[in-house]
């Protein structure tokens, strides 16, 4: 009986020792946790990213998807692609919106038409085969001076990096594409 009372008292002391804030192992553990949290927070604010993360993810547009942004619906943005880069030209609605002079260029990759300064339906394509040196220079000038300078890039045409069946083109090299330069991306 006497042993039982001693064990009960020891058990109570053990429980109260764990509850006591003055218990050195418990206090040390708590202090270590606080130090770790403060140290981690300090390190997190000191971390500097080498590159800023993209504000929006890169989007690939199929021909069908790009057609949805042709200016025919008032609530939709207006997109057009030049050299496989998709631009949001909505702020130029007076030029690209429904019934506007350049509306035929939107909702598709109109690289050839831009290079030739043409609205001919036959030129509404990404194909640059057979363009003259002068037309290619014009394309670069308009691409850089108008589209990249004025309109935000919202994505790229899937045809640049995908096969017709939608699988990744293992042989895709930007430098091998007709009149495409890596610097066009940035």
Backbone as JSON Lines, residues from 0, in Angstrom:
{"i":0,"aa":"X","n":[0.82,-1.19,0.0],"ca":[0.0,0.0,0.0],"c":[0.86,1.25,0.0]}
{"i":1,"aa":"X","n":[1.91,1.21,0.83],"ca":[2.79,2.35,0.91],"c":[3.48,2.57,-0.44]}
{"i":2,"aa":"X","n":[3.85,1.48,-1.12],"ca":[4.47,1.58,-2.44],"c":[3.51,2.2,-3.45]}
{"i":3,"aa":"X","n":[2.24,1.85,-3.33],"ca":[1.22,2.39,-4.25],"c":[1.11,3.9,-4.08]}
{"i":4,"aa":"X","n":[1.12,4.39,-2.86],"ca":[1.01,5.83,-2.6],"c":[2.23,6.56,-3.15]}
{"i":5,"aa":"X","n":[3.39,5.96,-2.99],"ca":[4.61,6.58,-3.51],"c":[4.54,6.67,-5.03]}
{"i":6,"aa":"X","n":[4.12,5.56,-5.68],"ca":[4.0,5.56,-7.15],"c":[2.98,6.6,-7.62]}
{"i":7,"aa":"X","n":[1.88,6.72,-6.89],"ca":[0.86,7.71,-7.26],"c":[1.42,9.12,-7.16]}
{"i":8,"aa":"X","n":[2.17,9.37,-6.07],"ca":[2.77,10.69,-5.92],"c":[3.8,10.95,-7.0]}
{"i":9,"aa":"X","n":[4.61,9.94,-7.31],"ca":[5.62,10.1,-8.36],"c":[4.94,10.35,-9.7]}
{"i":10,"aa":"X","n":[3.85,9.63,-9.94],"ca":[3.11,9.82,-11.19],"c":[2.57,11.23,-11.28]}
{"i":11,"aa":"X","n":[2.03,11.75,-10.17],"ca":[1.52,13.12,-10.15],"c":[2.64,14.12,-10.37]}
{"i":12,"aa":"X","n":[3.78,13.87,-9.74],"ca":[4.91,14.77,-9.9],"c":[5.4,14.76,-11.35]}
{"i":13,"aa":"X","n":[5.39,13.57,-11.95],"ca":[5.83,13.46,-13.35],"c":[4.93,14.26,-14.28]}
{"i":14,"aa":"X","n":[3.62,14.16,-14.04],"ca":[2.66,14.9,-14.85],"c":[2.81,16.39,-14.61]}
{"i":15,"aa":"X","n":[2.94,16.78,-13.34],"ca":[3.07,18.2,-13.05],"c":[4.4,18.74,-13.55]}
{"i":16,"aa":"X","n":[5.44,17.91,-13.58],"ca":[6.73,18.35,-14.1],"c":[6.63,18.66,-15.59]}
{"i":17,"aa":"X","n":[5.83,17.87,-16.31],"ca":[5.64,18.13,-17.74],"c":[4.83,19.4,-17.96]}
{"i":18,"aa":"X","n":[3.89,19.66,-17.05],"ca":[3.05,20.85,-17.18],"c":[3.78,22.11,-16.74]}
{"i":19,"aa":"X","n":[4.79,21.96,-15.91],"ca":[5.5,23.1,-15.35],"c":[6.33,23.81,-16.41]}
{"i":20,"aa":"X","n":[6.22,25.14,-16.51],"ca":[7.02,25.87,-17.48],"c":[8.49,25.94,-17.09]}
{"i":21,"aa":"X","n":[8.8,25.6,-15.85],"ca":[10.19,25.67,-15.4],"c":[10.95,24.39,-15.67]}
{"i":22,"aa":"X","n":[10.31,23.39,-16.24],"ca":[10.96,22.12,-16.56],"c":[11.97,22.4,-17.66]}
{"i":23,"aa":"X","n":[13.22,22.21,-17.4],"ca":[14.25,22.6,-18.35],"c":[14.19,21.87,-19.69]}
{"i":24,"aa":"X","n":[13.89,20.56,-19.81],"ca":[13.79,19.96,-21.14],"c":[12.62,20.54,-21.94]}
{"i":25,"aa":"X","n":[11.48,20.74,-21.3],"ca":[10.32,21.3,-21.99],"c":[10.6,22.74,-22.41]}
{"i":26,"aa":"X","n":[11.18,23.51,-21.53],"ca":[11.49,24.91,-21.81],"c":[12.53,25.01,-22.93]}
{"i":27,"aa":"X","n":[13.51,24.17,-22.9],"ca":[14.55,24.19,-23.94],"c":[13.96,23.85,-25.3]}
{"i":28,"aa":"X","n":[13.06,22.88,-25.34],"ca":[12.41,22.51,-26.6],"c":[11.58,23.67,-27.14]}
{"i":29,"aa":"X","n":[10.84,24.32,-26.26],"ca":[10.02,25.46,-26.68],"c":[10.89,26.6,-27.2]}
{"i":30,"aa":"X","n":[11.99,26.87,-26.5],"ca":[12.89,27.94,-26.93],"c":[13.51,27.62,-28.28]}
{"i":31,"aa":"X","n":[13.9,26.36,-28.48],"ca":[14.46,25.96,-29.77],"c":[13.44,26.15,-30.89]}
{"i":32,"aa":"X","n":[12.19,25.82,-30.63],"ca":[11.14,25.99,-31.64],"c":[10.99,27.46,-32.0]}
{"i":33,"aa":"X","n":[10.98,28.33,-31.01],"ca":[10.84,29.77,-31.26],"c":[12.03,30.28,-32.06]}
{"i":34,"aa":"X","n":[13.24,29.9,-31.66],"ca":[14.44,30.32,-32.38],"c":[14.4,29.83,-33.83]}
{"i":35,"aa":"X","n":[13.99,28.59,-34.03],"ca":[13.91,28.03,-35.38],"c":[12.92,28.81,-36.24]}
{"i":36,"aa":"X","n":[11.76,29.12,-35.69],"ca":[10.74,29.87,-36.45],"c":[11.24,31.26,-36.81]}
{"i":37,"aa":"X","n":[11.83,31.96,-35.85],"ca":[12.34,33.31,-36.12],"c":[13.47,33.25,-37.15]}
{"i":38,"aa":"X","n":[14.37,32.3,-37.0],"ca":[15.49,32.16,-37.94],"c":[14.99,31.84,-39.35]}
{"i":39,"aa":"X","n":[14.01,30.94,-39.45],"ca":[13.45,30.58,-40.76],"c":[12.8,31.78,-41.42]}
{"i":40,"aa":"X","n":[12.06,32.55,-40.66],"ca":[11.4,33.74,-41.21],"c":[12.42,34.75,-41.69]}
{"i":41,"aa":"X","n":[13.52,34.91,-40.95],"ca":[14.57,35.84,-41.35],"c":[15.22,35.39,-42.64]}
{"i":42,"aa":"X","n":[15.52,34.1,-42.75],"ca":[16.12,33.57,-43.97],"c":[15.19,33.75,-45.16]}
{"i":43,"aa":"X","n":[13.92,33.53,-44.96],"ca":[12.95,33.63,-46.06],"c":[12.91,35.03,-46.64]}
{"i":44,"aa":"X","n":[13.09,36.06,-45.8],"ca":[13.05,37.42,-46.32],"c":[14.37,37.79,-46.99]}
{"i":45,"aa":"X","n":[15.45,37.09,-46.67],"ca":[16.74,37.38,-47.27],"c":[16.95,36.69,-48.61]}
{"i":46,"aa":"X","n":[16.11,35.74,-48.95],"ca":[16.26,35.0,-50.2],"c":[15.92,35.92,-51.37]}
{"i":47,"aa":"X","n":[16.8,35.98,-52.33],"ca":[16.55,36.8,-53.51],"c":[16.51,35.88,-54.72]}
{"i":48,"aa":"X","n":[15.43,35.97,-55.47],"ca":[15.3,35.16,-56.67],"c":[16.16,35.73,-57.77]}
{"i":49,"aa":"X","n":[16.81,34.86,-58.5],"ca":[17.63,35.3,-59.61],"c":[16.75,35.83,-60.74]}
{"i":50,"aa":"X","n":[15.6,35.19,-60.95],"ca":[14.67,35.6,-61.99],"c":[13.3,35.79,-61.36]}
{"i":51,"aa":"X","n":[12.56,36.74,-61.86],"ca":[11.2,36.94,-61.37],"c":[10.3,35.87,-61.97]}
{"i":52,"aa":"X","n":[9.4,35.32,-61.17],"ca":[8.47,34.33,-61.72],"c":[7.5,35.0,-62.69]}
{"i":53,"aa":"X","n":[7.04,34.25,-63.66],"ca":[6.08,34.78,-64.62],"c":[4.8,35.12,-63.88]}
{"i":54,"aa":"X","n":[4.19,36.24,-64.27],"ca":[2.94,36.62,-63.63],"c":[1.81,35.72,-64.09]}
{"i":55,"aa":"X","n":[1.85,35.29,-65.32],"ca":[0.87,34.33,-65.81],"c":[1.61,33.22,-66.52]}
{"i":56,"aa":"X","n":[1.11,32.03,-66.44],"ca":[1.81,30.93,-67.11],"c":[1.77,31.09,-68.63]}
{"i":57,"aa":"X","n":[2.76,30.52,-69.29],"ca":[2.8,30.54,-70.75],"c":[1.66,29.68,-71.26]}
{"i":58,"aa":"X","n":[0.95,30.19,-72.23],"ca":[-0.18,29.45,-72.78],"c":[0.1,29.12,-74.23]}
{"i":59,"aa":"X","n":[-0.21,27.88,-74.62],"ca":[-0.13,27.48,-76.02],"c":[-1.53,27.48,-76.6]}
{"i":60,"aa":"X","n":[-1.68,28.12,-77.75],"ca":[-2.97,28.19,-78.42],"c":[-2.97,27.3,-79.65]}
{"i":61,"aa":"X","n":[-3.99,26.46,-79.75],"ca":[-4.2,25.73,-81.0],"c":[-4.89,26.7,-81.96]}
{"i":62,"aa":"X","n":[-4.95,26.33,-83.23],"ca":[-5.65,27.18,-84.2],"c":[-7.1,27.4,-83.79]}
{"i":63,"aa":"X","n":[-7.74,26.33,-83.32],"ca":[-9.15,26.42,-82.9],"c":[-9.33,27.37,-81.72]}
{"i":64,"aa":"X","n":[-8.43,27.28,-80.75],"ca":[-8.53,28.16,-79.58],"c":[-8.33,29.62,-79.98]}
{"i":65,"aa":"X","n":[-7.36,29.86,-80.83],"ca":[-7.06,31.23,-81.24],"c":[-8.23,31.86,-82.0]}
{"i":66,"aa":"X","n":[-8.98,31.05,-82.74],"ca":[-10.14,31.54,-83.5],"c":[-11.19,32.17,-82.59]}
{"i":67,"aa":"X","n":[-11.26,31.73,-81.34],"ca":[-12.26,32.25,-80.4],"c":[-12.03,33.73,-80.06]}
{"i":68,"aa":"X","n":[-10.84,34.22,-80.32],"ca":[-10.48,35.59,-79.94],"c":[-10.39,36.49,-81.17]}
{"i":69,"aa":"X","n":[-11.37,36.39,-82.04],"ca":[-11.35,37.1,-83.32],"c":[-12.07,38.45,-83.3]}
{"i":70,"aa":"X","n":[-12.49,38.9,-82.13],"ca":[-13.15,40.19,-82.02],"c":[-14.64,40.15,-82.27]}
{"i":71,"aa":"X","n":[-15.19,38.99,-82.53],"ca":[-16.62,38.9,-82.83],"c":[-17.49,39.01,-81.58]}
{"i":72,"aa":"X","n":[-16.93,38.69,-80.41],"ca":[-17.69,38.8,-79.16],"c":[-17.13,39.94,-78.33]}
{"i":73,"aa":"X","n":[-18.0,40.84,-77.96],"ca":[-17.61,42.05,-77.23],"c":[-16.88,41.75,-75.91]}
{"i":74,"aa":"X","n":[-17.3,40.72,-75.21],"ca":[-16.72,40.4,-73.9],"c":[-15.36,39.71,-73.98]}
{"i":75,"aa":"X","n":[-15.01,39.16,-75.13],"ca":[-13.75,38.43,-75.3],"c":[-12.62,39.39,-75.67]}
{"i":76,"aa":"X","n":[-11.4,39.09,-75.2],"ca":[-10.25,39.86,-75.69],"c":[-9.99,39.52,-77.16]}
{"i":77,"aa":"X","n":[-9.2,40.34,-77.82],"ca":[-8.87,40.13,-79.23],"c":[-7.4,39.74,-79.3]}
{"i":78,"aa":"X","n":[-7.13,38.55,-79.87],"ca":[-5.77,38.03,-79.98],"c":[-5.4,37.84,-81.44]}
{"i":79,"aa":"X","n":[-4.13,38.05,-81.71],"ca":[-3.59,37.68,-83.02],"c":[-2.16,37.22,-82.81]}
{"i":80,"aa":"X","n":[-1.68,36.39,-83.72],"ca":[-0.31,35.87,-83.61],"c":[0.52,36.36,-84.78]}
{"i":81,"aa":"X","n":[1.76,36.69,-84.48],"ca":[2.76,37.04,-85.48],"c":[4.02,36.27,-85.09]}
{"i":82,"aa":"X","n":[4.56,35.52,-86.03],"ca":[5.75,34.7,-85.79],"c":[5.53,33.72,-84.63]}
{"i":83,"aa":"X","n":[4.3,33.25,-84.48],"ca":[3.99,32.27,-83.45],"c":[3.81,32.85,-82.06]}
{"i":84,"aa":"X","n":[3.93,34.16,-81.92],"ca":[3.74,34.82,-80.63],"c":[2.33,35.41,-80.62]}
{"i":85,"aa":"X","n":[1.55,35.07,-79.6],"ca":[0.16,35.54,-79.52],"c":[0.1,36.82,-78.69]}
{"i":86,"aa":"X","n":[-0.45,37.86,-79.31],"ca":[-0.56,39.17,-78.66],"c":[-2.02,39.48,-78.35]}
{"i":87,"aa":"X","n":[-2.24,40.19,-77.25],"ca":[-3.57,40.7,-76.92],"c":[-3.65,42.1,-77.52]}
{"i":88,"aa":"X","n":[-4.39,42.23,-78.62],"ca":[-4.5,43.51,-79.34],"c":[-5.81,44.23,-79.01]}
{"i":89,"aa":"X","n":[-6.43,43.86,-77.91],"ca":[-7.72,44.43,-77.52],"c":[-7.67,45.95,-77.41]}
{"i":90,"aa":"X","n":[-6.58,46.5,-76.9],"ca":[-6.52,47.96,-76.75],"c":[-6.47,48.67,-78.11]}
{"i":91,"aa":"X","n":[-6.23,47.94,-79.17],"ca":[-6.29,48.49,-80.53],"c":[-7.59,48.09,-81.22]}
{"i":92,"aa":"X","n":[-8.66,48.02,-80.43],"ca":[-9.96,47.56,-80.93],"c":[-10.42,48.33,-82.17]}
{"i":93,"aa":"X","n":[-10.07,49.62,-82.25],"ca":[-10.47,50.41,-83.43],"c":[-9.8,49.92,-84.71]}
{"i":94,"aa":"X","n":[-8.7,49.18,-84.57],"ca":[-8.01,48.61,-85.74],"c":[-8.37,47.14,-85.95]}
{"i":95,"aa":"X","n":[-8.53,46.4,-84.83],"ca":[-8.66,44.94,-84.9],"c":[-10.04,44.4,-84.52]}
{"i":96,"aa":"X","n":[-10.91,45.22,-83.97],"ca":[-12.22,44.77,-83.54],"c":[-13.15,44.43,-84.7]}
{"i":97,"aa":"X","n":[-14.33,43.97,-84.35],"ca":[-15.34,43.58,-85.35],"c":[-15.62,44.77,-86.28]}
{"i":98,"aa":"X","n":[-15.48,44.53,-87.59],"ca":[-15.74,45.55,-88.6],"c":[-14.59,46.53,-88.81]}
{"i":99,"aa":"X","n":[-13.52,46.41,-88.04],"ca":[-12.37,47.32,-88.15],"c":[-11.49,46.9,-89.33]}
{"i":100,"aa":"X","n":[-10.63,47.81,-89.81],"ca":[-9.85,47.54,-91.02],"c":[-8.95,46.31,-90.98]}
{"i":101,"aa":"X","n":[-8.37,45.99,-89.81],"ca":[-7.44,44.85,-89.74],"c":[-8.05,43.64,-89.03]}
{"i":102,"aa":"X","n":[-9.36,43.59,-88.93],"ca":[-10.02,42.49,-88.25],"c":[-9.72,41.14,-88.88]}
{"i":103,"aa":"X","n":[-9.43,41.1,-90.16],"ca":[-9.13,39.81,-90.81],"c":[-7.83,39.18,-90.28]}
{"i":104,"aa":"X","n":[-6.99,39.97,-89.63],"ca":[-5.71,39.47,-89.11],"c":[-5.85,38.76,-87.77]}
{"i":105,"aa":"X","n":[-6.94,38.98,-87.05],"ca":[-7.05,38.47,-85.67],"c":[-7.65,37.07,-85.62]}
{"i":106,"aa":"X","n":[-7.38,36.4,-84.49],"ca":[-7.89,35.05,-84.3],"c":[-7.08,34.0,-85.04]}
{"i":107,"aa":"X","n":[-5.88,34.36,-85.45],"ca":[-5.03,33.42,-86.21],"c":[-3.59,33.93,-86.21]}
{"i":108,"aa":"X","n":[-2.68,33.12,-86.75],"ca":[-1.3,33.57,-86.96],"c":[-1.25,34.2,-88.34]}
{"i":109,"aa":"X","n":[-1.04,35.49,-88.38],"ca":[-1.07,36.26,-89.64],"c":[0.32,36.74,-90.05]}
{"i":110,"aa":"X","n":[1.33,35.95,-89.77],"ca":[2.71,36.35,-90.03],"c":[2.93,36.77,-91.48]}
{"i":111,"aa":"X","n":[2.5,35.96,-92.41],"ca":[2.72,36.25,-93.83],"c":[2.01,37.56,-94.23]}
{"i":112,"aa":"X","n":[0.78,37.74,-93.79],"ca":[0.02,38.94,-94.12],"c":[0.71,40.19,-93.57]}
{"i":113,"aa":"X","n":[1.24,40.1,-92.35],"ca":[1.95,41.24,-91.76],"c":[3.21,41.53,-92.56]}
{"i":114,"aa":"X","n":[3.95,40.5,-92.95],"ca":[5.18,40.69,-93.73],"c":[4.89,41.34,-95.08]}
{"i":115,"aa":"X","n":[3.8,40.95,-95.69],"ca":[3.45,41.46,-97.03],"c":[2.55,42.7,-96.96]}
{"i":116,"aa":"X","n":[2.15,43.08,-95.74],"ca":[1.18,44.16,-95.56],"c":[-0.04,43.91,-96.43]}
{"i":117,"aa":"X","n":[-0.58,42.72,-96.25],"ca":[-1.68,42.25,-97.09],"c":[-2.86,41.81,-96.24]}
{"i":118,"aa":"X","n":[-4.05,42.01,-96.77],"ca":[-5.26,41.51,-96.13],"c":[-5.89,40.4,-96.97]}
{"i":119,"aa":"X","n":[-5.15,39.92,-97.95],"ca":[-5.6,38.84,-98.82],"c":[-5.75,37.56,-97.99]}
{"i":120,"aa":"X","n":[-6.92,36.9,-98.04],"ca":[-7.11,35.67,-97.26],"c":[-6.03,34.62,-97.51]}
{"i":121,"aa":"X","n":[-5.43,34.58,-98.68],"ca":[-4.38,33.61,-98.97],"c":[-3.12,33.87,-98.14]}
{"i":122,"aa":"X","n":[-2.96,35.09,-97.67],"ca":[-1.77,35.45,-96.88],"c":[-1.98,35.33,-95.37]}
{"i":123,"aa":"X","n":[-3.15,34.94,-94.95],"ca":[-3.45,34.83,-93.51],"c":[-2.95,33.49,-92.98]}
{"i":124,"aa":"X","n":[-1.63,33.38,-92.88],"ca":[-0.97,32.15,-92.48],"c":[0.35,32.46,-91.78]}
{"i":125,"aa":"X","n":[0.89,31.47,-91.12],"ca":[2.19,31.62,-90.46],"c":[3.35,31.31,-91.41]}
{"i":126,"aa":"X","n":[3.04,30.78,-92.57],"ca":[4.06,30.35,-93.53],"c":[4.81,31.55,-94.11]}
{"i":127,"aa":"X","n":[6.13,31.54,-93.97],"ca":[6.95,32.62,-94.51],"c":[7.75,32.19,-95.73]}
{"i":128,"aa":"X","n":[7.47,31.0,-96.21],"ca":[8.19,30.48,-97.38],"c":[7.99,31.4,-98.57]}
{"i":129,"aa":"X","n":[9.09,31.73,-99.23],"ca":[9.03,32.52,-100.46],"c":[8.96,34.03,-100.26]}
{"i":130,"aa":"X","n":[8.97,34.5,-99.02],"ca":[8.96,35.95,-98.8],"c":[10.31,36.54,-99.2]}
{"i":131,"aa":"X","n":[10.28,37.75,-99.71],"ca":[11.52,38.42,-100.13],"c":[12.27,38.91,-98.89]}
{"i":132,"aa":"X","n":[13.52,39.25,-99.09],"ca":[14.34,39.8,-98.0],"c":[13.7,41.08,-97.46]}
{"i":133,"aa":"X","n":[13.17,41.89,-98.35],"ca":[12.52,43.14,-97.95],"c":[11.28,42.85,-97.09]}
{"i":134,"aa":"X","n":[10.5,41.86,-97.47],"ca":[9.31,41.5,-96.7],"c":[9.69,40.94,-95.32]}
{"i":135,"aa":"X","n":[10.77,40.18,-95.27],"ca":[11.23,39.64,-93.99],"c":[11.72,40.75,-93.06]}
{"i":136,"aa":"X","n":[12.39,41.73,-93.64],"ca":[12.84,42.89,-92.84],"c":[11.63,43.68,-92.34]}
{"i":137,"aa":"X","n":[10.65,43.84,-93.21],"ca":[9.41,44.53,-92.82],"c":[8.73,43.78,-91.67]}
{"i":138,"aa":"X","n":[8.69,42.46,-91.78],"ca":[8.1,41.63,-90.73],"c":[8.8,41.87,-89.39]}
{"i":139,"aa":"X","n":[10.13,41.83,-89.41],"ca":[10.89,42.07,-88.17],"c":[10.6,43.45,-87.6]}
{"i":140,"aa":"X","n":[10.57,44.43,-88.46],"ca":[10.33,45.81,-88.03],"c":[8.95,45.96,-87.39]}
{"i":141,"aa":"X","n":[7.93,45.42,-88.03],"ca":[6.57,45.52,-87.5],"c":[6.43,44.68,-86.23]}
{"i":142,"aa":"X","n":[7.04,43.51,-86.23],"ca":[6.98,42.63,-85.05],"c":[7.57,43.34,-83.83]}
{"i":143,"aa":"X","n":[8.75,43.92,-84.0],"ca":[9.43,44.59,-82.9],"c":[8.81,45.95,-82.57]}
{"i":144,"aa":"X","n":[8.6,46.76,-83.6],"ca":[8.17,48.14,-83.4],"c":[6.7,48.32,-83.1]}
{"i":145,"aa":"X","n":[5.88,47.4,-83.54],"ca":[4.45,47.54,-83.31],"c":[3.96,46.53,-82.28]}
{"i":146,"aa":"X","n":[4.04,45.26,-82.6],"ca":[3.42,44.26,-81.73],"c":[4.13,44.1,-80.4]}
{"i":147,"aa":"X","n":[5.43,43.88,-80.4],"ca":[6.14,43.7,-79.13],"c":[6.18,44.98,-78.32]}
{"i":148,"aa":"X","n":[6.19,46.12,-78.99],"ca":[6.26,47.4,-78.29],"c":[4.92,47.83,-77.7]}
{"i":149,"aa":"X","n":[3.82,47.45,-78.33],"ca":[2.51,47.97,-77.92],"c":[1.59,46.97,-77.22]}
{"i":150,"aa":"X","n":[1.75,45.69,-77.52],"ca":[0.75,44.72,-77.07],"c":[1.37,43.63,-76.19]}
{"i":151,"aa":"X","n":[0.66,43.24,-75.13],"ca":[1.19,42.18,-74.26],"c":[1.15,40.81,-74.93]}
{"i":152,"aa":"X","n":[2.18,40.02,-74.65],"ca":[2.24,38.64,-75.13],"c":[1.41,37.79,-74.17]}
{"i":153,"aa":"X","n":[0.47,37.02,-74.73],"ca":[-0.39,36.18,-73.89],"c":[-0.12,34.69,-74.1]}
{"i":154,"aa":"X","n":[0.73,34.36,-75.05],"ca":[1.05,32.96,-75.3],"c":[1.73,32.76,-76.63]}
{"i":155,"aa":"X","n":[1.71,31.51,-77.07],"ca":[2.37,31.12,-78.31],"c":[1.47,30.15,-79.05]}
{"i":156,"aa":"X","n":[1.66,30.05,-80.34],"ca":[0.88,29.08,-81.1],"c":[1.46,27.69,-80.88]}
{"i":157,"aa":"X","n":[0.6,26.74,-80.67],"ca":[1.03,25.36,-80.41],"c":[1.77,24.78,-81.6]}
{"i":158,"aa":"X","n":[1.44,25.25,-82.8],"ca":[2.07,24.69,-84.0],"c":[3.57,24.93,-84.02]}
{"i":159,"aa":"X","n":[4.06,25.85,-83.22],"ca":[5.5,26.1,-83.17],"c":[6.25,24.95,-82.53]}
{"i":160,"aa":"X","n":[5.65,24.28,-81.56],"ca":[6.4,23.27,-80.82],"c":[5.71,21.92,-80.72]}
{"i":161,"aa":"X","n":[4.55,21.76,-81.38],"ca":[3.83,20.49,-81.32],"c":[3.67,19.9,-82.71]}
{"i":162,"aa":"X","n":[3.6,18.58,-82.78],"ca":[3.28,17.9,-84.04],"c":[1.79,18.05,-84.31]}
{"i":163,"aa":"X","n":[1.37,17.69,-85.51],"ca":[-0.04,17.79,-85.88],"c":[-0.95,17.0,-84.95]}
{"i":164,"aa":"X","n":[-0.45,15.89,-84.39],"ca":[-1.28,15.07,-83.49],"c":[-1.26,15.58,-82.05]}
{"i":165,"aa":"X","n":[-0.56,16.69,-81.8],"ca":[-0.52,17.28,-80.46],"c":[0.63,16.8,-79.59]}
{"i":166,"aa":"X","n":[1.39,15.84,-80.08],"ca":[2.53,15.34,-79.3],"c":[3.7,16.32,-79.41]}
{"i":167,"aa":"X","n":[4.6,16.32,-78.43],"ca":[5.74,17.23,-78.49],"c":[6.63,16.94,-79.7]}
{"i":168,"aa":"X","n":[7.05,17.98,-80.37],"ca":[7.95,17.84,-81.5],"c":[9.37,17.74,-80.95]}
{"i":169,"aa":"X","n":[9.9,16.52,-80.91],"ca":[11.24,16.28,-80.35],"c":[12.33,16.99,-81.15]}
{"i":170,"aa":"X","n":[12.07,17.27,-82.4],"ca":[13.06,17.91,-83.26],"c":[12.91,19.42,-83.32]}
{"i":171,"aa":"X","n":[12.01,19.99,-82.52],"ca":[11.8,21.43,-82.57],"c":[13.04,22.18,-82.11]}
{"i":172,"aa":"X","n":[13.48,23.07,-82.94],"ca":[14.57,23.98,-82.6],"c":[14.15,25.34,-83.11]}
{"i":173,"aa":"X","n":[14.0,26.32,-82.24],"ca":[13.55,27.64,-82.69],"c":[14.38,28.18,-83.85]}
{"i":174,"aa":"X","n":[15.67,27.92,-83.8],"ca":[16.54,28.46,-84.85],"c":[16.3,27.82,-86.22]}
{"i":175,"aa":"X","n":[15.64,26.65,-86.25],"ca":[15.35,25.98,-87.53],"c":[14.01,26.41,-88.13]}
{"i":176,"aa":"X","n":[13.21,27.14,-87.37],"ca":[11.9,27.54,-87.87],"c":[12.06,28.68,-88.87]}
{"i":177,"aa":"X","n":[11.21,28.71,-89.9],"ca":[11.32,29.77,-90.9],"c":[11.22,31.15,-90.26]}
{"i":178,"aa":"X","n":[12.25,31.89,-90.42],"ca":[12.33,33.28,-89.98],"c":[11.89,33.48,-88.53]}
{"i":179,"aa":"X","n":[12.42,32.65,-87.66],"ca":[12.15,32.76,-86.23],"c":[13.49,32.92,-85.52]}
{"i":180,"aa":"X","n":[13.55,33.82,-84.56],"ca":[14.78,34.01,-83.81],"c":[14.47,33.89,-82.32]}
{"i":181,"aa":"X","n":[15.4,33.32,-81.58],"ca":[15.19,33.14,-80.15],"c":[14.95,34.49,-79.48]}
{"i":182,"aa":"X","n":[15.6,35.54,-79.93],"ca":[15.4,36.86,-79.33],"c":[13.96,37.34,-79.47]}
{"i":183,"aa":"X","n":[13.19,36.74,-80.38],"ca":[11.8,37.14,-80.55],"c":[10.98,36.85,-79.29]}
{"i":184,"aa":"X","n":[11.46,35.94,-78.47],"ca":[10.73,35.55,-77.27],"c":[10.77,36.62,-76.2]}
{"i":185,"aa":"X","n":[11.78,37.46,-76.2],"ca":[11.99,38.34,-75.05],"c":[11.92,39.8,-75.39]}
